[in-house]
């Protein structure tokens, strides 16, 4: 493994390595105004949500690594501490990228990138009408992390009004993650699209505790089919299925497999592990366990 001391790297090289490793990063498409109320629009991938109570978003318009100069967004935030953070989806990614061009401060990126400015309700900067979600924010604090090129500036914002495209809301009143079609930044010129092909579901153990990796049977840990990630998924079950359930499942679902391979224990074990792996890929944790436990029952 390559081991590097940041002090031995140029800012450009370090920046490339950081952004290549830390991703995908959500994009804050930030709308601000200057002292004369001229609009500015620019995307930043040093961004995330950090609190729900109060609702806090933080993004960082870093100093230019080439010139050391501050971004217009940073200057505007200091002059007029309000911002609209617009969410970026796939339908607007090329326009958003165009808005990141180093236009002069007096140039209106809404016009250059072809976006529609929409009046906000509680802050002065415009919203981007094409954005699926828009957060009107008051800037609470700005933390300058350095004065040299590449130094970040944390802009801590409190959401005072949010706007969500209505057809994105599902029956539970939440944003449908398949419909919003978000994009995120990767390293270099690369982006990531969060659609059905790339997304997968992992149940969060918020109120439950899995049995843990240490509680897995040794024969599963020694599997040549199941990966460490598969074992981690198996270890998330709260309780291992009982013998009665295993035998019933074996009889109903696995009988043909056991009949076909009854004289080849090694092949049978391999087939069961392959079946369990496929079930885990479908998030079918209980059936994966029932399949694996049937080998010794």
Secondary structure as UniProt FT lines:
FT   HELIX           6..8
FT   HELIX           11..21
FT   STRAND          28..33
FT   TURN            35..36
FT   STRAND          39..44
FT   STRAND          47..52
FT   TURN            53..54
FT   STRAND          55..60
FT   TURN            65..67
FT   HELIX           72..79
FT   STRAND          82..86
FT   HELIX           90..92
FT   HELIX           93..99
FT   TURN            105..106
FT   HELIX           109..113
FT   STRAND          117..118
FT   STRAND          127..128
FT   TURN            129..130
FT   STRAND          133..144
FT   TURN            149..150
FT   STRAND          153..164
FT   HELIX           166..168
FT   TURN            171..172
FT   HELIX           177..180
FT   STRAND          182..185
FT   TURN            188..189
FT   STRAND          191..193
FT   TURN            196..198
FT   HELIX           213..215
FT   HELIX           218..221
FT   HELIX           228..234
FT   TURN            235..236
FT   HELIX           243..253
FT   HELIX           255..260
FT   TURN            261..263
FT   HELIX           265..281
FT   TURN            282..283
FT   HELIX           285..293
FT   HELIX           294..296
//
